[in-house]
Amino acid sequence: ISGIFFLYIASLLGDEDYGHVSYLFASANMIGTIALLGSKDVLIVFRAKDVKIQSTIFLIVVLASIICAIGSYFFIESTIVSIYIIGIVIFSLTISETLGVKNFKRYSLFVILQRVLGISLAVGFYFVIGLEGIILGYAIGYIPFGILGFVSCKNTPINFQMIKTRKKFMINSYAKSLMKTFVGQLDKIVIFPLIGAALLGNY
């Protein structure tokens, strides 16, 4: 679904605008990964072991995402990118926790519905407000499914000791996720200011 969407957007926008959108997505995804603090693997592994760590993780990571979203505004100067960062973070937490408790049907449903909703909104908002509408549509598509993840935190106490005793695993997970994202996104962030949006769009 995502592949078809980005091929369609590339043909719709042209080189320069597609390069600009690619830069915004890459920046937002990198900042979102920074805000996640390696929590995706932590939730998957420890929820599978029935360790009730989700409330603590959600609290820390959501606060980190808000801080990163505010910080990103001063560099990228886009409120919509800030919204996207928060959206992708809470969605990532939700699907990781869902996968951790082995609710595979719900996980698949969330991912597919998010893509369909996000892409539909992205195309619609593009024709209304332009380039940033693509980012906004994707961001709004994340938020409803992300909020559902907070249901699992309802009756689970916050316990920072759980984080402290598992910090080594969390640090290793964080390093792995940062490396994976930087390998996939850093080139776009370097190319955009150095060579320009049109060449990035072709790249």
N, C-alpha and C positions, 0 to 999 in steps of 0.2 A: 504493500500500500504506500509506504513512504517513498520507495524507489520510483513508482509511477508518478507520485506527487511532485518530486523534485525534478524529474524529467519534464513534466508539464510546466512547472514554474520556470525552468531554464528556457524553454521555448517561448514562454509568455513574456519574460522580462528582458531578455537580451543580455549581452555579456556584462556590461557595467553594473546594472542593477542586480543581476544574479550574484556578481562578485561581492557587492555590498551586503546583500542578504546572507551570503555564505559567511562573511566576516562576523556579522551580528550573531548568527547561530553558533559559530565556533567560539566566540567570546563568551556567550551565555552558557554554553555547555562546559567550558573550562571552569568558569567561575562557579557553576553549579556543582561540579565535581569537587572543587576546593571546599565548598560549603558542606558537602555530604560527609566529609571527615572519615571516609572509608566505611561508612555505616551500612552500606548495602550488603556486603559480605558478612558483617557482624550480625545483622538481623537474620539473614538466611541461615547462617550456621547455628546461632544460639536459639532462635525460635524453633528450629528443627529439633533441638534438644529440650524444648519446653522451658527454656530460661526466659522469664518474663522481664525482658530488658527493653521492650519497645517504648514504654512511656519515657524512660530516661533518654533513650536515643532520640526520640521524636522531639523532646524539649530542647536538647542541646543543638541538634541539627537545624531545627526550625529557627532558633535564635541566630545560629551561624549564617543561615541563608538570608535572614533579614539584614544582618550586618553587611554581608557580601553584596546584597542587592543595593543597599544604600551606597556602599563604596563604589560599586560599578557605575553608578549614575554620574559620579564626578569624572570618570574616565571616558565613558561611552556617551554620556549625556542623553540617555534614552530611558524614560520611565517604563516603556514597554519591555525593554530588555530586563529591567529589574523585576517586573512582574513575571516574566518568563523564568527567571532564575528561581524565584520562590515556587512557581508552579511545577517545574521539573523536579525540584528537590522533594516536595511533599508527595508527588506521584511516585518518585523512585523509592521513597520510604514505604509507601503503601504496597507497591507490587513486591518489594523485597520481603516485607513482613508476610504478605500473602503466600509467597513462594516458600518462606520458612516454615509456615504451618501446613504446607503441602496441600493447599487448596488450589490445585492446578487448573480446574475449570474456571474458577473466579479470576485467577491470574490471566489466563488466555482471554477471557471475556473483557477484562479491564484494558489490556493492551490493545486489542482489536478495536474496541469501542472508542478508546482514546484517540487512536489514529484516525478513525473515521470522523469523529467529532472535530478534532483539531484541524484536520485538513479541510473539512467543509467550512469551518469558521475562517481559516486562513485565506482561502480563495474568496470567500464573501467579503471579508474585511479589506482584502487587497483592492477590490473594486470600489470600496467606499473611501478608505483613507490612504491607500498607496502601499509602498514597500513595507512600512512598519506594521501594517495590518496583517501581513503574513506571520510575523513574530507574535503579534497579539492573539491571533486566532489559535495558534499552536499553544500559547500560554493558557488561554482560557480553557482549551481542551484538556489540559492537565488537571486543573484545579478541582472539578467535581469528584473525580476519581481519587485524587490525592486526599481530599477531606474525609472520604470514607475510611481512610486508614486510621484516623483518630478514634474511631469506634473501639478498636482493639485496646486503646489506652485507657478506656473509661474506668475500669475497676482494677487497674494495675498501678501500684504505688511507684513513685520516683525513688530510685535508689542509686546514688552516685557511686557507691561502693562496687556495684556490678561493673561499672566502667573501669574503675581503678584496678580491679583484679584481672581484667581482660585487656588492659591497655596495650600489651605487646602485640596481641593479635590484631587489635584495631590499628595500630601504627603500621604493621606490615600490610594490612588490607588497604590502608590509606595510600601508602607508597605505590602499591600495585595499581590502584584505580587512577592515581595521578599520572603514572607512567603511561597507562593505556590511553587515557584521554589526551595527554600532551602529544603523544605520537600521532594521534589521529587529527588533532586540531591546531597544533602550534604553527604548522607551516602556513595555514591560512592567515593567522594573526600576524605573521612576519611579512608575508607577501603583500597584504593589503596596503600598509603604509609605505612600503619600499618601492613597489612596482605599480600599484594602482588597482582599482576595482575591476577594470575591463580585463586585464590579464589574469586576475584571480578568477573571474568568471569563466574564462577559457580553461584555466588550470583545473 
